[in-house]
Amino acid sequence: MRVVIQRVSEASVNVHGEGKSSIQQGLLIFLGIEESDGSQDVSWLSKKIAQLRIFSDEKGLMNRSILDIQGEVIVVSQFTLHAKTKKGNRPSYINSARSEQAIPLYEEFVKVLGEEIGKAVQTGEFRANMQVSLCNDGPVTIIIDTKNKE
């Protein structure tokens, strides 16, 4: 699993011109699932995100987690995070999981992350054309890949 995490002061997702989700301070998470992903990736990544200290404390240092600030989260599926661009100019998505595998893992990730942070996680709509708006706070953007735990 690969995620792009953005610390936001606000974010929203529209589908077909209608509001699907919106949050104030928290995290907007773009989630890409590949064929080799499984429940162990969900568990590790959910715990990592819940404990990731990227919010400022009273001294302005990034010492607080989403748990500490009781922030909100939106998770948006994004298979393009696994794009391969080595050959030619058209990206290949061959490693991205197919819907029959990706949807259950996406739903499991949303559920487990919600359990980790102690509140419901908002979502986009799987396989929909979404318009995502955000105000990146900082800016702070973190990329995590469960296959490359740096």
Contacts in CASP RR format, 6 or more apart in sequence:
PFRMAT RR
TARGET T0000
AUTHOR 0000-0000-0000
METHOD contacts of the structure
MODEL  1
MRVVIQRVSEASVNVHGEGKSSIQQGLLIFLGIEESDGSQDVSWLSKKIA
QLRIFSDEKGLMNRSILDIQGEVIVVSQFTLHAKTKKGNRPSYINSARSE
QAIPLYEEFVKVLGEEIGKAVQTGEFRANMQVSLCNDGPVTIIIDTKNKE
1 31 0 8 1.000
1 32 0 8 1.000
1 33 0 8 1.000
1 34 0 8 1.000
1 37 0 8 1.000
1 38 0 8 1.000
1 41 0 8 1.000
1 42 0 8 1.000
1 45 0 8 1.000
1 105 0 8 1.000
1 109 0 8 1.000
1 145 0 8 1.000
1 146 0 8 1.000
2 31 0 8 1.000
2 32 0 8 1.000
2 34 0 8 1.000
2 81 0 8 1.000
2 82 0 8 1.000
2 143 0 8 1.000
2 144 0 8 1.000
2 145 0 8 1.000
2 146 0 8 1.000
2 147 0 8 1.000
3 29 0 8 1.000
3 30 0 8 1.000
3 31 0 8 1.000
3 32 0 8 1.000
3 45 0 8 1.000
3 49 0 8 1.000
3 81 0 8 1.000
3 143 0 8 1.000
3 144 0 8 1.000
3 145 0 8 1.000
4 29 0 8 1.000
4 30 0 8 1.000
4 78 0 8 1.000
4 81 0 8 1.000
4 141 0 8 1.000
4 142 0 8 1.000
4 143 0 8 1.000
5 27 0 8 1.000
5 28 0 8 1.000
5 29 0 8 1.000
5 30 0 8 1.000
5 49 0 8 1.000
5 52 0 8 1.000
5 54 0 8 1.000
5 141 0 8 1.000
5 142 0 8 1.000
5 143 0 8 1.000
5 144 0 8 1.000
6 27 0 8 1.000
6 28 0 8 1.000
6 29 0 8 1.000
6 30 0 8 1.000
6 134 0 8 1.000
6 136 0 8 1.000
6 139 0 8 1.000
6 140 0 8 1.000
6 141 0 8 1.000
7 26 0 8 1.000
7 27 0 8 1.000
7 54 0 8 1.000
7 55 0 8 1.000
7 136 0 8 1.000
7 137 0 8 1.000
7 138 0 8 1.000
7 139 0 8 1.000
7 140 0 8 1.000
7 141 0 8 1.000
8 23 0 8 1.000
8 25 0 8 1.000
8 26 0 8 1.000
8 27 0 8 1.000
8 28 0 8 1.000
8 134 0 8 1.000
8 135 0 8 1.000
8 136 0 8 1.000
8 137 0 8 1.000
9 24 0 8 1.000
9 25 0 8 1.000
9 135 0 8 1.000
9 137 0 8 1.000
10 22 0 8 1.000
10 23 0 8 1.000
10 24 0 8 1.000
10 25 0 8 1.000
10 134 0 8 1.000
10 135 0 8 1.000
11 22 0 8 1.000
11 23 0 8 1.000
11 26 0 8 1.000
11 28 0 8 1.000
11 74 0 8 1.000
11 132 0 8 1.000
11 133 0 8 1.000
11 134 0 8 1.000
11 135 0 8 1.000
12 19 0 8 1.000
12 21 0 8 1.000
12 22 0 8 1.000
12 23 0 8 1.000
12 74 0 8 1.000
12 132 0 8 1.000
12 133 0 8 1.000
12 134 0 8 1.000
13 19 0 8 1.000
13 20 0 8 1.000
13 21 0 8 1.000
13 22 0 8 1.000
13 74 0 8 1.000
13 76 0 8 1.000
13 122 0 8 1.000
13 123 0 8 1.000
13 124 0 8 1.000
13 125 0 8 1.000
13 130 0 8 1.000
13 131 0 8 1.000
13 132 0 8 1.000
13 133 0 8 1.000
14 20 0 8 1.000
14 130 0 8 1.000
14 131 0 8 1.000
14 132 0 8 1.000
14 133 0 8 1.000
15 124 0 8 1.000
15 125 0 8 1.000
15 128 0 8 1.000
15 129 0 8 1.000
15 130 0 8 1.000
15 131 0 8 1.000
16 128 0 8 1.000
16 129 0 8 1.000
17 131 0 8 1.000
20 123 0 8 1.000
20 124 0 8 1.000
20 125 0 8 1.000
20 130 0 8 1.000
21 74 0 8 1.000
21 122 0 8 1.000
21 123 0 8 1.000
21 124 0 8 1.000
22 74 0 8 1.000
22 122 0 8 1.000
23 71 0 8 1.000
23 72 0 8 1.000
23 73 0 8 1.000
23 74 0 8 1.000
23 122 0 8 1.000
24 71 0 8 1.000
24 72 0 8 1.000
25 69 0 8 1.000
25 71 0 8 1.000
25 72 0 8 1.000
25 137 0 8 1.000
26 55 0 8 1.000
26 66 0 8 1.000
26 69 0 8 1.000
26 71 0 8 1.000
26 72 0 8 1.000
26 73 0 8 1.000
27 49 0 8 1.000
27 66 0 8 1.000
27 71 0 8 1.000
27 72 0 8 1.000
27 73 0 8 1.000
27 74 0 8 1.000
28 73 0 8 1.000
28 74 0 8 1.000
28 76 0 8 1.000
28 132 0 8 1.000
28 134 0 8 1.000
29 49 0 8 1.000
29 73 0 8 1.000
29 74 0 8 1.000
29 75 0 8 1.000
29 76 0 8 1.000
30 76 0 8 1.000
30 78 0 8 1.000
30 81 0 8 1.000
31 75 0 8 1.000
31 76 0 8 1.000
31 77 0 8 1.000
31 78 0 8 1.000
31 81 0 8 1.000
31 106 0 8 1.000
31 109 0 8 1.000
32 77 0 8 1.000
32 78 0 8 1.000
32 79 0 8 1.000
32 81 0 8 1.000
32 82 0 8 1.000
32 96 0 8 1.000
32 102 0 8 1.000
33 77 0 8 1.000
33 79 0 8 1.000
33 82 0 8 1.000
33 96 0 8 1.000
33 97 0 8 1.000
33 101 0 8 1.000
33 102 0 8 1.000
33 105 0 8 1.000
33 106 0 8 1.000
34 82 0 8 1.000
34 95 0 8 1.000
34 96 0 8 1.000
34 97 0 8 1.000
34 147 0 8 1.000
35 95 0 8 1.000
35 96 0 8 1.000
35 97 0 8 1.000
35 98 0 8 1.000
35 101 0 8 1.000
36 95 0 8 1.000
36 147 0 8 1.000
37 97 0 8 1.000
37 101 0 8 1.000
37 105 0 8 1.000
37 146 0 8 1.000
38 105 0 8 1.000
39 105 0 8 1.000
39 108 0 8 1.000
41 105 0 8 1.000
41 146 0 8 1.000
42 105 0 8 1.000
42 108 0 8 1.000
42 109 0 8 1.000
42 112 0 8 1.000
43 112 0 8 1.000
44 146 0 8 1.000
44 149 0 8 1.000
45 109 0 8 1.000
45 144 0 8 1.000
45 146 0 8 1.000
46 109 0 8 1.000
46 112 0 8 1.000
46 113 0 8 1.000
46 114 0 8 1.000
46 115 0 8 1.000
46 116 0 8 1.000
47 116 0 8 1.000
48 144 0 8 1.000
49 66 0 8 1.000
49 113 0 8 1.000
49 116 0 8 1.000
49 144 0 8 1.000
50 65 0 8 1.000
50 66 0 8 1.000
50 67 0 8 1.000
50 113 0 8 1.000
50 116 0 8 1.000
50 117 0 8 1.000
51 65 0 8 1.000
51 67 0 8 1.000
52 65 0 8 1.000
52 66 0 8 1.000
52 142 0 8 1.000
53 62 0 8 1.000
53 63 0 8 1.000
53 64 0 8 1.000
53 65 0 8 1.000
53 68 0 8 1.000
54 62 0 8 1.000
54 64 0 8 1.000
54 65 0 8 1.000
54 140 0 8 1.000
54 142 0 8 1.000
55 62 0 8 1.000
55 63 0 8 1.000
55 64 0 8 1.000
55 65 0 8 1.000
55 66 0 8 1.000
55 68 0 8 1.000
55 69 0 8 1.000
56 62 0 8 1.000
56 63 0 8 1.000
56 64 0 8 1.000
57 63 0 8 1.000
57 64 0 8 1.000
62 140 0 8 1.000
66 73 0 8 1.000
66 117 0 8 1.000
67 116 0 8 1.000
67 117 0 8 1.000
67 118 0 8 1.000
70 119 0 8 1.000
71 117 0 8 1.000
71 119 0 8 1.000
72 119 0 8 1.000
72 122 0 8 1.000
73 113 0 8 1.000
73 114 0 8 1.000
73 117 0 8 1.000
73 121 0 8 1.000
73 122 0 8 1.000
74 121 0 8 1.000
74 122 0 8 1.000
74 123 0 8 1.000
74 124 0 8 1.000
75 106 0 8 1.000
75 109 0 8 1.000
75 110 0 8 1.000
75 113 0 8 1.000
75 121 0 8 1.000
75 122 0 8 1.000
75 123 0 8 1.000
75 124 0 8 1.000
76 123 0 8 1.000
76 124 0 8 1.000
76 130 0 8 1.000
76 132 0 8 1.000
77 102 0 8 1.000
77 106 0 8 1.000
77 124 0 8 1.000
77 126 0 8 1.000
77 127 0 8 1.000
79 93 0 8 1.000
79 96 0 8 1.000
79 97 0 8 1.000
79 102 0 8 1.000
80 91 0 8 1.000
80 93 0 8 1.000
80 96 0 8 1.000
82 93 0 8 1.000
82 95 0 8 1.000
82 96 0 8 1.000
83 91 0 8 1.000
83 92 0 8 1.000
83 93 0 8 1.000
84 91 0 8 1.000
84 92 0 8 1.000
84 93 0 8 1.000
84 94 0 8 1.000
84 95 0 8 1.000
85 91 0 8 1.000
85 92 0 8 1.000
96 102 0 8 1.000
97 105 0 8 1.000
99 126 0 8 1.000
99 127 0 8 1.000
102 126 0 8 1.000
103 126 0 8 1.000
106 126 0 8 1.000
110 121 0 8 1.000
110 123 0 8 1.000
113 121 0 8 1.000
114 120 0 8 1.000
114 121 0 8 1.000
124 130 0 8 1.000
END
